Amino acid sequence: MPTLICDCNRTMPLNARALGQALGENLTLHSMLCRREAGAFQQAVRSGDDVVVACTQERRLFAELGQQTEGAERRAEPLQASERPLVGQPSRAGRGGASPPVRFVNTRETGGWSREAARATPKIAALLAAARLPDPEPVPTVSYRSAGRVLVIGALDAAERAAALLSDVLEITIFTTGPGAAGGAQVRRYPALGGRLTAMRGRLGAFELDWDANNPINLDLCTRCNACVAACPENAIGLDYQVDLAACRSHRACVKACQVAAIDFSREPARQSARFDLVLDLRGPDATPTFNQHALPQGYFRWDGRDLTTVLNLRELVGEFEKPKFFVYKQKLCAHSRNEKTGCSACVDICSAEAISSETIRQQIKVNPSLCVGCGACTTVCPTGALTYAYPRASEQGLRLKTLLATFAAAGGQDAVILLHSQERGQALVEELGRAAQLKVAQGVPANVIPMALWHTASLGLDVWLSAIAFGASQIVVLATEEEAPQYLDGLQAQMAVAQAILNGLGYTGTHLQLLRASGPADLDAGLQALTRARQKTPATPARFAVMAEKRGTLDLALDHLITHAPLAASERPEAIALPAQASPFGAVMVDKDRCTLCLSCVSSCPAGALQDNPQLPQLRFIEKNCVQCGLCVSTCPERALTLQPRLLLSDERKAARVINETQPYACVRCGKPFGTLLAIEAMLGRLAGHSRFQGAALERLKMCGDCRVIDIYSADNETRITDL
């Protein structure tokens, strides 16, 4: 795979020889690759291989140049993780067709322009190596269809101004919430609805609006002649042509003035509904009913009337659109519900798009792929791996991290810090910081900080973080900007607390995971410079395992490596590391043996196979490695005998089945065969002894096995049998 590097008019101290050694390729250093040295790019694209270009500034130019190059192989360019089509963007097939396969890497703002640029060779080599990795495997897509029917909600004057910007490409309907400052135009250009909004739901191509048509003036019949406005003595009719019923004194002068019978005070309020493809809401963010979740449905826009980006985005939303189905759900692994009892609800609680709901009756959760925005927060907080991030997969992100860290270390880098950031606002902040460093007003991205763009910062969690530490990362820093939902940040912090407790408990001193909040390049610069002053203990030997698709499998591999290479000797470690109760995916189940009757209802409710019975003996066994701390066993236990203890057991006992409660079997008083547990039978006898139906022989039969109970009933003379009827 040819790699082209450019020092951008000699503004970066690139070491072509060192980079070539790290990549196993002879590299030529260019200074004007996008200008007079463009022939080198054309020669590379004629090779037929994917080409890596260390420049993002002139990405568009290189793409056009590649299409114009004779002899260059052209094929449909695979979707990159950083440019996946979303709702609001047509599929690639509608965006220019085939082109030479070129991968672009930003080496300028990410390190080449920093104050430590001379020491950034290992990082640049790592970024170039990661660009060579295969593209993520394709996944199913979610399709949307929009005919361009847009509902504009707001004051009539503002709604008509917005409609004028959209009506040449979209079909406009206005829902008026008042006249506004100027009122509506006398020429009715757009259909208008009015009344009291009651509900709004849906997504792009399928919005549903419910309202009560509770106003005497029928907007479909109104000609906007203003006769009613002039006739009303209370000025209760505005230029939205709706009656303010609180101000109206029932003079009915408006009715007499209206010659088209558009005003009828006797008309009963009618429930109305309509469907639209798009919604433009001009009201304030607190207006109801509307969508109040952090991640708004695709196709729904709020607009303050100033930023025209919203209007431009709306104009593009006509046609068919698609996005990846970001998640994979495996119900059999889900710890949400068993036997109509609710356990883990982490995914439901954290979703900012309200795309996940509980289906307790079906013992599962339900994810609406049309509402899902692909943040991945649900997958990171899921303790079992029932929800996994699909595009890119955890295994693909793990390979990317492993490549970054291995190349960085091989090129002589030390104390690698992985900076996880979003590909939108996070990427913009990194680039702004790089440009500020070039202008000598900031330090820039340190040489040991490796930026890694994600679709969303919430899409990677505990399993991948610990794997990255095992691979040799000194720190994992998640850049939080103002685009993340508050619950996402809370979820990330909780997982970081768990990971940090594990690492510190094993003797890995320092802070290995950090949430860096930044609203501007100055905040980011200060936060990154503070990182360089800290040093963390890491495994002496980097791990070689591959991140798996199964979350628990990856966690086991990462923990095994971290425990094996822990700075603390086995004799110095605690038996178990106490973990925070929130977000802990590890722990024990503690049994109150005085209350437990070994009914084993907890065994049937456990989704992870952590609680098991013994077919041969009345025992409750527990495999701590499997426990996900979902709490289903606690909520299911009729005796309230179970509690959770978040912890990480360090001994091999963590992987073995151990008995946490046992009792003597209860022998049938007639035949002597064991048929239950001593505690269970005694508890049953104690509870039923006072019942009128369980006296004398009936109570004695409770001490018998099923066979002997039937025999005893049929052999008793004083018992009524079905054969006697």
N, C-alpha and C positions, 0 to 999 in steps of 0.2 A: 504494500500500500504506500504509494509515494506521499511524502510529507514535505510541504513547502513552508518555510519559516521566513519571516520578514521583520526587520527591526524598525519598520515604519519611519523611514527617512532618518535612520541612525539615532532614534530617540530611545532605543532600548539596548542594553548591553548583552545581546544574545551570544552564547557560546555554541556555535554550530557543531564543533567537534565533540564537546561534552554531551550535547543533546543527541547527536548521532550515535555515540557509544551507548547511551542509555536505551535508545530505540533500536539498536542493531541496524542502522541505516546510515549511509553517507549523505549528509545534508549539506546543501549549499545555502549560505546566508544571503538573502536578498534584502535590499533596502527600498526598492520601488516596485514591488511585485505587482501592484495594481496599476502601474503606469508603464514605464519603458521596459520592465522585465516581465511583462505579461506573457511573453512567449514561453517562459518556463511553465506557466500554468497551463497554457494550451497544449504543450508537449505532454504534460502529466495526464491531462484528461484524455488524450489520444491513446494512452496505455491500456485503457479498458478496465483498470482497477479503480476502486474507490480512492479518492484523493483527499488528504487532510490538508487544510489551509489554515495556518495560524493567523487568521485575521477575520474579524467579524465586522469591522467598520465598513469594508467594501464588499460585503456579502452579496448585495444585489448586483453589483458590477460583475463579480466573478460568475454569478449564475447566468447572467446575460451573455457574458463572453464565452462561457462553456457551451451554451446553446448555439452560438454562432461559429464555433470551431468545427471545421471540416474534419471528418474522420473520428470525432469523439463519439464514443458509445453512449447512446441515450436509452434510458429506461425509467420507468416510473420510480421516482425517488421514494424510498421507504420513509415512513413517518419517524421523525426523531422525537425523543422524549420531550424535547424543548419546544416542539412545534406541532403538537397533536391538534387536529381540528376539533374545535368545540362548537357547541351551538353558537350561532352567530358567524360561523365561517363555513363556506361550502367545503365539500370534500375535495381532496387533492385533484381528483379527476377534472374538476371545474376550475382549477387554478394554474393553468399553463401547461399541463401535460408533462411529457417526459423530458428529462434533462440529464446531463452528466452527473453521476453520483459524487457529490462533494460534501465533505464534513468540515465544518468551521469551528475553530477553537479560539477563544479570546485569551491571548497571552499578554495583551497590552495592559488593559485596566486591571487584570487579576494579579499582576506582579511585575510586569516589565516596566511599568511607570512608577513603581513604589520607590521609597528611599532605600529599600533593601534589594533593589533590582539586581545588583551584582551577585547576590547570593541566592537568586530565585531559580537557578538552573534546574535543581531537582524538582521543584514544583512544576515548572514549565514542561519538563520531560514527562511528569506524571499526567498532566492534562492532555498532552499529545498522545500518550499511550492509551488513555481511556477513550479517546476519540476513535481509536482503531477497533474497539470492541464491536461485536455484532449488534445490529439493531434489535430492540425488543421484539419478541414473538408477537404476531398479530393476535388480536382478541376480538370477540364479537362486538358489534357496534349497536348503539341505540339511535334510531332514526326519528326525525321530526319533519313535519310538513306544515308549512305556513302559506296561506293564500293572501296574507297581507291585510287581514281585517284587524284594525287596531282600534281599541277603545281608549279615548282620551278622557281622563277624569280630572275635573277641576273647575275653577271659576270660568264662566262662559267666555269672557274676553281673553283670558290667558289660553284657554283651550282652543279657541279659534286661531290665535296666533301660532300655537304649536301645530295645529292642523294644516295651516298654510305651508309649513315647511315639509310636510309629509304627504300631502294629498296627491302629488303628481305620481307617486309610486305605491301608495297605500290607500286602502279603503277606510275612511274615517267615520267613526261614530263618537259623539260627544255625550258624556254624562255630566250634566251641569250640577255644580254644588253651590251656585250663587252667581250673581251677575258680575262680580269683580268690580274694579274701579270704573270701567267704561261700559260694561254691559256688552251684549252681543251685537253683531252687525245686523243691519236691517235685511240684508240678503241672506237667506238661509241656505248656506252652501253644504251643510253637513247634517245628517240625521242627528237629532238631539233627544236624549233621555233625561228624565228627572224623577225625583222621589227620594226615598230613603234607602241607602245601600244596606243590605243585610248580610251578604256573604260574597266572598270571592275565593276561588280555588283554581287549581290547574297549573299548567305550564305551557311553554311555547306550542302553539297550534291547537291548544285545548283548554283555554281559560273559560270558566263558567262564572257568570255574574248573576246574582239574585238581588232584587230590589222590590220595594213596595211603591207602586205608583199611587201615592196618597195625596196628590195635588189636584185641585179642581180644574186646572188648565191642562188640556190635552195638547202636548207639544207637536203631535203629528198634524193636528188640525189648525194650530195657531199660525196666522199669516204674518205676525209681527207688525201689525198695523199700529200698535201702541194705543188703540182706543181705550182699552181697559186700564192701561197705565194712567192715562189722562183722567179717566172717569173716577178712579178710586179716591175717595175723600181721605183715607188714612195713609195713602202712599204705601199700601201693603203689597203692591205688585212691582217687582223690580224688572230690570231689563234682561233677566234670565227667563222672564215670562212664567214665573211661579208665584203663587200667593203665599205671603207670610201669614199663616193661619193664626199666629199669636197676635198679630196686629190688626187682623180683619175684624170688623164689627158687623158683618153680615148686612151691609146696605144693599148688596147685590147690584150696585150700579154698573159693575163690570159686566155682569150677565146681560143687562139691557144694552150695553154698548157693543157687545160682540155680536156681529151679524153672521158668523160662521159656526155658531154653537160650539165653540171650543171650550167654554167654561160651564162646568156642571158641578155644583156643590153637593148634589145628591148622590153622586157616583161613589160607590164603596171602594175603599183601597183594594187594589188588586196586586197579588203576588206575581211578579214578572221575572223572567230569566232569559238569558241570551248567551251565546258562545262567541268568543273572539280568539284570534290567533296571537295577538299582542296586546299589551296594556302599557299605556304611558300615564303615570300618576303624577299630577301636578300638585297634589296636596302635601302637607307636611308629613314627616316620617311617622308621627304619632297618630295619624288619622286611622280610624277604624270604620268598617272592617277593611283590612288590607293585609299584606304579608309583613309580619313583624320579625320573622327569623333573620339571622345574620346573613345567611346565604339565600338571596332572593331567587325565586324560580326563574329559569331561563325564559326570556321573552317578556318579563315584567321589569319596567324601568321607572325609577323615580327621577324627576327632573325639576331643578330649581329655576329653569328658564335661562341659565347663563351658559353653561358648558355645552357647546354644540356637539361634543363627542357622542352624547346620548342620542341625539337626533340622527347623526350619521350612522350609528349602529342600528337604529330602528329601520332606517331606509334599506339596509342590506338584508333584512330578515324576511325575504320572500323567496320561497322555493323549498328544496329539500336539504336537510342538514343531518349531520351525524356526529357522534362522539363515541369514544370507547366505552364499553361497559367496564367500569373501573374495578369492580369487585367480583369475587367468587365466594359463594356462601355454601357451606357444608353443614346441613342441618344436624347430622349425627354427631358433630363435634360441639354443637352449640350448648352452652350452659345457661341459656335464658330461662327455660321452663321444663319442668317434668311434673306429670300428674297434676297439671293446672296450678302448680306452685311456681312463683317467680324467683329466680336466682339472680344471675348476672344480667344487668340491664345497661352496661357501660356504653354499648354502641347506640342505644336508643337515647340515652341522656346526652351524649356528646354531639350528635349530629346537628349541625347548624342549618341544614336545609330541610329538616323535618321529613327526611326521606325514609326513615326507619321507624317502623311501628311494631308493637308487640302483638303476637298472635298466640296467647297463652293456651287457648283451646287446642291449637295445632302443635303446641310445644315448640315454637320457633319464633324468629323475628321475620319481618317482611321488609325488603328493601325495594323501593321504587326506583328503577334505573333511570327513569325520565327526570326525576327530581334530584338524583345524585349529582353532585358537582365535582366528584373525584378528589376530595381533599384527603381521603384515606385515614382520617382520624378514627373512624370506627374500627379499622383493621389494626391500628396500633394499640388501642385499649382492649381489644378482644384477648382474653387470657388464654383461650384454647386454640386459636387459629381457625375458628369456624368461618370468620370473615378474613379474607386475604386480599391484598392489593394486587390487581391483575395487570396493570399497564403503567410502568414496567413492574414486573414481578419482583418480589424480595430477593430471589436468587439472582436476578439480573442486576439489581442494585448492589447486592453483595459482591458480585464479580467486579463491578465498577469500583467499589471501595477497595477491594483487594488489589486491583490493578494500580490504582492511584498510590496506595501505600507501599506496595512492593517496588514500583518504579521509583518512587521518591526515595526510599531507603537505598536502593541499588545505585542511585545517582549521587549518594553521599548526604542526603537530607537527614535531619534529626528533629525529634520532637514535633512530629507532624500533627497539625491541627486541622480537622475536617470542618469546614464552615458550610453547613447546610442552609440553603436559602431558597426562596421561591423564585421561579423563573420570570416573574413579573416585577413586583416592587422590590423584592430582594435583589434580583439581578440588576435592576436599575440603580440601586444604592451602591452596589459593588462598583459599577461602572462610573458613577458619579465620584466615588472616592478615588478611583484610579486617575480620573482627569484632574481632580483637585491636587493629587500628589504630583502630577506632571507640571502643574502650575506652581508648585512649591508652597501650597497652602495647607497641605496635609501630609501625613506620613505614608499613607497608602496601605495596601494589603501586605502584611509581613511575609517574609520569604518562606516561613514554615506553615503558613495558613493556606490550605488548598480549598478554594470554593467549589462547591458541588451543587448545581441547580436541581431542584425538585419541582414537580408539578405543584406540590404543596408541602410545606414544612411539616405538616402533621402526618405525612404518609410513611414516615420511618419511625420506628419505636425501639423498644427495649431489646428485641432480638438482634436487630441490625446494629444498634449502638454497641452492645457488648461484643458483637462479632468484630466491629471495627477496632475496638480496643485490643481484642485478641490478635488482630492483624498487625498491630503496631502503632495505632493512633494514640497520641498523647492526650488529646482532648477531642470531644465532639461538641461543637458549638452550633446551636440552632438560632438563626437570625429571625427575630420576630419583628415585623413591621406592623403598621396599623391595619393591614388587610386581614389578619387572623381573628377568628371569633374568640371571645374571652374564654369559652369553655375549652377551646383547643389548647390555649396556653396553660390553663389549669391542668389539663390532661398530660401535657408534655412535662410540666413541672413535677407532677406526681410520679410519672415514670422515671424521670431523672433522679428523684429522691430514692427510688427503689434501686436503680442501677448504682448510684453512688454509695448507698449503704452496703451493697454487695462488694464493691471494689475496695472500699475502706476496711470492711471486715476481713478481707483477705490480705490486707497489708499494702494495698496499692494507694499510697498516700497522695494527697493533692485533690484538686477538683477536676474530675475528668469529663463532666457533662455540665453544660451551662446554657442557659437561655439568654441570649443577647438581644435586648430591646433597643431598637434604633429607629428614629423617625427621619433622620437625615444623615448625610455623609459624615458630619462632625461627630455625631453619636457613635456611628459605626467605627470611625477612626479611633476614638478614645477607647472603645471597648476592645478592639483588636490589639491595640498597643498594650493594654493591661494584660492581655493573655501572654504576651511574650515574656513577661516578668515571672510567670509561674512555671514550675516544672512538676511533672507528675510521674509517679512510678508506673511503669508499664511492664508487661511480660518480657523476660529476657529473650525469649525465642518467639518470633511471630508465628501465628497459627497458619495452617495450610488447608484447613477444611473449607468446604464450599457452603455458602449460605443455602439452606434448603427451602423448598416451598412451604414445608410444614413449620410453623412457628415454634412449637415445642421442641421439635428436633433440632432446630438451629440453636435454641436456648441451651439445650443439653450439651451440644458440641462446644459452644462458647464457654459455658460454665466449667466443663471438664478441663478445657485448656487453661482458663484463668485459675482454677483451683490447683492444677498440676504445677503451674509456674508461679504460684503465689509467693510474694516476698516473705510472708510468714511461714515458718516451718509448721508441719502438721501438729507438732506438740505445742505450739504457741497459739494456734488458732482456737477460737471458741467452738464449742460443739455445734452451735447453730448461730447464724447471723439474724438478729431481729430486724424485721423489715417494717416499713410504714404500712398501716392497715389499708390506706387508700392505694389502689392500683397494684397491689402486690399479687403476682401470679403464682407465688409459691407459698407454702405453709403447711401446717399440720391441722388435723382435726382432733380436738381434745374431748374425751368422753367422761361424763359423770357416771361412774360405774354404779353408784347407788340408785340412779334414776333409770339407766338404760336397761331395757328388758330384752335386748337382742331380737327385737321384732324384725330388724333388717330392712325397714322401709328406707333407710338412708342408702342402702346398697342399690336398690332399684332406682333411686333418684339421682345417683351420681353419674354425670355424663362423661366423666373422664376415666372411669374404672379405677379410681383411687381407693374407694371403699369396696371390699369384697367379702363374701362369706366363705365358709368352709363346708362343703357338702357332707363331710364326715363328722364334724364336731360343731357344737354351738359356739362359733367364734365370729368376731368381727375383725377383719384384717384391713390393713391400710398400707398403700404404697405412696409415700410422700411425694415422690417425683412426679406423679400423675396429678396431684391435687392442684386445682386452679383457683381455689378460694372463692368459688362462686356463691356459696352459701345455700345451695339447694338442699343439702343434707340437714342443715340447721332448721330451715323453714319446714322441712318435711317431717322431722322427728316428732312424734306425738308426745314424747315424754320430756321434750325440751332438755335433752341430755347432752347436746353437742354444742361446741363453740369452736371458732376458728382462731388459729394462732399464726399470723403471718411471720414467716421465717424462711431461711434457707439452711437446711441441714447439710453439713459438710461431709459427714461420714458416708461410707458406702451403704449404710442403712437406709439412706434416702431412696435408693433404687430397689430395695428388697421389700417384700410383703412382711409386715410384722403384725402380731396380734395386739390389738388395743383394747379388746374386751372379750371375755369368755365366761361361761358359766357351766354348771352341771346340766346335763340333759334331764328332762323329767320323764320318768318311766310310768307307763300305763299301770294303774293300780289293779287291773284285771289280768293282763297278759305279760306285763313287765317290759313291753317294747317302748323305747324312747320315741316320743312324738313331738316334743317341744322343749323349751328351756324352763328351768326351774323358776327363774325370775318372771317369765312371761305367764306361766300358769298360776303362780302365786298372786301376781298382780290381777289376773282375771278373776280368780276366786275371791280376792278381797273386794273387788268392785261389784261383783254380782251376788255376793252372799246375802245382801239385804233385799234383793229383788224377789217379788212374790212368785215369779215363774221359775226361780232357781232355788227351790227348797228340797230338802230331803234327798231322794234318789236323783232328781234333776241336777242338783249341785254335785253329787258324787260322780255323775256321768261326765262332768267337765274334766275329771281327772283321768278319763279313759281316752285311748286313741280312737280314731274314727270307726274302725271295724268293731271294736268292743262296745262302743256306744250304741251302734245299731243292734248288735246282738243282745245287749242288755235291755233295750226297749222292747224287742220282740219276745224276750223270755219273761218279761214282767206281766203278771196277771192283771194288774190294775191300770195298764196302759191301753188307751184306745189306739187301735191300728187301722190303717187305711183299708185293710182287708176286711175289717169288721163292718164297714159302712155299706 
